Amino acid sequence: MELTSYHSAPCCHVVNIRRKLVSKSLRSQWSKLSAARKYGVVCARMDTKRGHLRFSNRHSFGPRNFSYLEASISFNAFGGFWNVDSRVLRRAYDNYVIDGEEDARNISERGKSVTKVLIPSLPDEINGDCGAPGSSCFWEWKPKLNVHYAKSGSENVSSPPMLFLPGFGVGTFHYEKQLKDLGRDYRVWAMDFLGQGMSLPFEDPTPQFKEGFGTDREELMWGFGDETEPWANELVYSTDLWQDQVCAFIEEVIGEPVYVVGNSLGGFVALYFAACNPHLVKGITLLNATPFWGFLPNPMRSPRLASLFPWAGTFPLPTSVRKLTELVWQKISDPRSIGEVLRQVYADHSTKVDKVFSRILETTQHPAAAASFASIMFAPQGQLSFREALSRCQMNNVPICLMYGKEDPWVKPVWGHQVKQQLPEVPYYEISPAGHCPHDEVPEVVNYLLRGWIRNLESQGSVGLPLLEEPESLQYGISRDLEFSREGMRKLVRVQFMGTSYSLWNQIGSYIKSRFRGLKVKS
């Protein structure tokens, strides 16, 4: 059994335990281990041939680069394979390193070594650690078009900037766990797309009544009038509008190239934006990115086909669309419908989604929400397809990282596999159990991987990618069990890294073999 503890990539504590495990007799040698702790990053290796446990200071990211301390512990008299006392090493780093006897048996039965990685937990508010302080702001991009955004880590002036883009129907609140955690190391922003979250308009784009009629306009559904205000004449909530919004935000608010992270729709926009503005991008991470968006043809790409559709998301809404929108909106804005969607997209139903639920519900009650939803649904496709955007990013050498929740019922991993096929050199991490929103469901894992990936890029490759302590892993891939603590409970998540030699056929073959092995074990 092999266990690796990464508190911040690439720093790690490694315990390689092959045929035998450390017995209770190691307690007497605790002083030697304690003395080694002053190095901060310590590796312990079990030499089964010589019968010694050696501690080392790991200076670089690679299994061969070790500078051993002058400390060794004899373990000639072990009490057998199953006599495991994990408390010895657990005391060293205030966490555990071995789950116990049952796990060791399971690993032995599978006939292979398993690596478990201990990663940091999120800020613990119960114990007074609230993470990085944040703030909520508004930025007026154009007259009457106000963009809501949140930020944290402003004091980290020398650290790289990060921008998070949300999925459809959510907003900055969906990245609260990234703002509080990653904001301790980086400058972090998250924004609401226009027409969503808190970036809905402050005024009715098509007012139905003029001032003085005595009607409570707040109770009306905005956007259902017959005349459009001048500021909303060309308004349509499309991917082209959103990528322009992201570009202007980075130029005017952030002021320098950023790492862009997008989930679902946000992933599509992140890729689209990077393809159009590679000079503003340090790298992009796709979290279960939707590979397509929009149903109507783009007028720039297909003008004749687009002319067949008389309405494409602009204001005012046609009469027929208003009636359809009212019927559909009553259904999708119902709290029961929102709850059902959240149950679908989160693989682990023990994940607390109360805040997400309440914020989504709050957004649906905004008077502009229904008309904005109609505009989004009828907006034309972007000028670039997902695949074309990928090709442009590849041509411009834009760094890309892929992270996909394996149990996503909507954007299934096969879409991520296709991206990996097109760009075999990009890192691909498949997380399980995790659904459509891994950043909110398993933020500890996503934040850890993001930190490691950014450090790899910022160091120009001198720091290895997260989890890849073996050089050959980059080609062939590897699986790791990531363990962390949440609310006093231990959580375990499997992360599979797919190497450069990955192919869909290899993936199918591995799946069939694993299923066959499982049937043999059961029989």
C-alpha positions, 0 to 999 in steps of 0.5 A: 500500500502506498500513501501520499500526502500533498498539503500543497503541490508539489510538497508531499509526505510519502510513505511507501509500504510494500510487503510489510507495514510499520508495527507498534515497535516503531513507537520507541523511535518517535524521537527520530521521526520528530527530529526529522519534522523540522524539514517540513517536507519529509518522505519515509521509505521502507526498505524491505531488503535491508530492513530499515525505514528511512526518512528523507527531505524531498527537494524536487518533484520526482521519485529519484531526487531524495536527500536522505536524513541520517536516520534509520529505524530497524524493523526486524521484529515485525508482528506480521503483515496486518499489525499496523499502527498508523497512529505513529505517523499520524501524530507526525503530521496531525492526520492519518496515513493508513486506514487500517487492517481492512484496507490492507486486506482489500489492497492485497486481494487486488494484487496491486499497490494503491496510493492514497493522497491526503489533501488540505480541507476547506477553511473551517468556519466552525473553528474560526477559519473563515478563509479569505475575505471577499467582497461583492461589487458591480461594474457598469460595462455599458449604459444600464448593463451592470455586471455583478462580480465577487472578488477575494485575495486582493492583497496577494498582489504578486500572485496570478489572477483567476477568473471563475465563470458560472454555469447556466442558472447560477452565479458567483455564489456557486464559487464561494468555496473557491473564493474563500479557499483559493483567495488565500493564495491567489487573486480571485474573481467570479462574475455573473453573466448578463441575464443571470444571477445578479447581473439581471437588469435594474430596469425593464427593457420593455416597460409596459406602463409609463410613469403615473399609471399607478401600477406596481411595476415590481409585480410585473414580468419585465421584458413583456412590453411592446416597445424597447428602451434604447439601451436594450435595442440590440440586447440578446443574451448570447455566448457572443455577448458573454465572451465580449463581457469577459474580455471587457472585464479582464481588460478594465477590471483585472487589467492583466491576463488571467487563468479562466475556470469555467463550469458547464456553460462557463466552460464553453464561454471560457474556451470561446473567449480564449480562442478569440483573445489568447493574449488575455489568457494564461490558461483555462480549466474546463469543469464539465464544460458543455460542448455546444450552446444555442439552437438557432444558427449564427447570422454571421456563419449562416445568414440565409439559414438564420433569416428563416427565424424571425426572432433570435432573442432580442427585445421585445419578446414576440407575443407567441414567445411571451405565452410560451415563456409564461408556461415554461417559467412557471414549471422551471421556477417551481422550488420542486423543479429546482430541487429535482435538478440539484438532485440530478447534478450532484452525485453525492446527495449528502452535499449541502446545497441549501445556499445554492438552492436559495440563491437560484430560487431568489434569482427566479423571483427577479422580474426580469428573470423570465424574459432573460431566460427566453432571450438565452434560449432563443439566442443564436449560436456563437461564431465558433463551435466548441471544436473550432475554439479548441483548435484555435486555442491549440494553434495559439498554445493556450494551456488547457486543463480538463476536470470532469465529474465522472457521474455527470448525467448531462455532460458525461465524461465522453465529452471530456474524452473527445477533448482529450482525443483532440488535444492529447497533451493536455492534462485530464482529471476524472473525478469520482464520485462527482457530478456536473458541478465538481467545484461545489461538490468536491471543492477540496479536490478541484482546488488542490488540482487547480493549485498544482496545475497553476504552479506547474505552468508558473514554474514553466514545468519545473514543478510537476503536475499534481499527482504525477510523482512518477514520470511515466504517469504523464504518458500512461496515466494513473489513479489516486484516492484523494482523502480530506476531512469535512465537518469531522468526517473523512471523505475519499474521492478517486481521481484518474489522470489520463496520460498522453497515450490515452485513447477511447479504445484504451478507456473501453478496454480498461473498463471491460477488464475492471468489470471482469476482475470485479466479477471474478472477485465476487465469484 
